[in-house]
Amino acid sequence: MSAEGKSAIEVRNVRKTFRVKGGLFGADRHVVAVDDISFAVPAGGVLGIVGESGCGKSTLARLILGLLEPSAGDIAVEGQRVVHMDRRARARLIQPVFQDPFASLNPLARVRDIVAMPLRAQGTIDRAEVTRRVDEMLARVGLTPEMGRRLPSELSGGQRQRVAIARALVLRPRIVVCDEPTSALDVSVQAQILNLLSELRRDLGLTYLFISHNLAVVEHVASEVAVMYLGRFVERAPVERLFRAPEHPYTKALLASVLTPEPGQGVPDVGLGDTLPDPANIPPGCRFHPRCPVAEPRCAVETPAFKDRPGGGVECLLV
């Protein structure tokens, strides 16, 4: 990949397959978690990726972070191929914020030491600079010096997520991968964390890859949205257009599944059934056709191509 492009993240034809052992007598299976995904995120942009559990969102995040190696295809951040980058250099460029801050923070370490860890791991930053940058980052995410002396268990869920954000940003990366960063938090705290992430992006010039199953969260933070189903992007569009005029039946179903605030309306029936898709048993033709409320017979045998649209596209035979 060329380093001359202006994309912060470039993903080209990436595929990730896992082998699952079949037990004593069963045959091994291959699970395709990510299937021929291509996209780019411009510097300073926010791509939101939405879809049900098991669709491949978190696997894609780990591929971009360099925590997994793709089975095929290429990934570059700031023009550098992820698989060829030194671990410390990659950490200076791209950092994660994960779903559960309590699980991702060392329960025996003080908050200051947790935030300082990426700086110390670089091995080239002196103690005074580490102290200065930790103090600066704690203040930037809204934590007091006194909180820096606490253990994670002594903080609220929102405060722990602020610690995780401070740790991710203390190395001054250019790209942040947010994997369900608010799903473990109360609704009121979610709003605070989303506002903080938006403010940090503006102030620090960050690029976000924002993964969530919550469409309302993605609408709040993203500039573009990709809808993922069984390892594929079935629709991608600027956020305003996708929420105003979705094209793919799955996107329409996801939007229809958002609960209404009106009392008495109940849970909407979007016609998808109760069975989640199985990545180990991908159907022929359009992979969404067994659950699609408008599927035609040809959808079971014809594999749809991704049709380009301005700023994205859609993968459906019927649009």
Secondary structure, 3 states (H helix, E strand, C coil): CCCCCCEEEEEEEEEEEEEECCCCCCCCEEEEEEEEEEEEEECCCEEEEECCCCCCHHHHHHHHHCCCCCCEEEEEECCEEHHHCCHHHHHHHEEEECCCHHHHCCCCCCHHHHHHHHHHHHCCCCHHHHHHHHHHHHHHCCCCCCHHHCCHHHCCHHHHHHHHHHHHHCCCCCEEEEECCCCCCCHHHHHHHHHHHHHHHHHHCCEEEEEECCHHHHHHHCCEEEEEECCEEEEEEEHHHHHHCCCCHHHHHHHHCCCCCCCCCCCCCCCCCCCCCCCCCCCCCCCCHHHCCCCCHHHHCCCCCEEEECCEEEECCCC
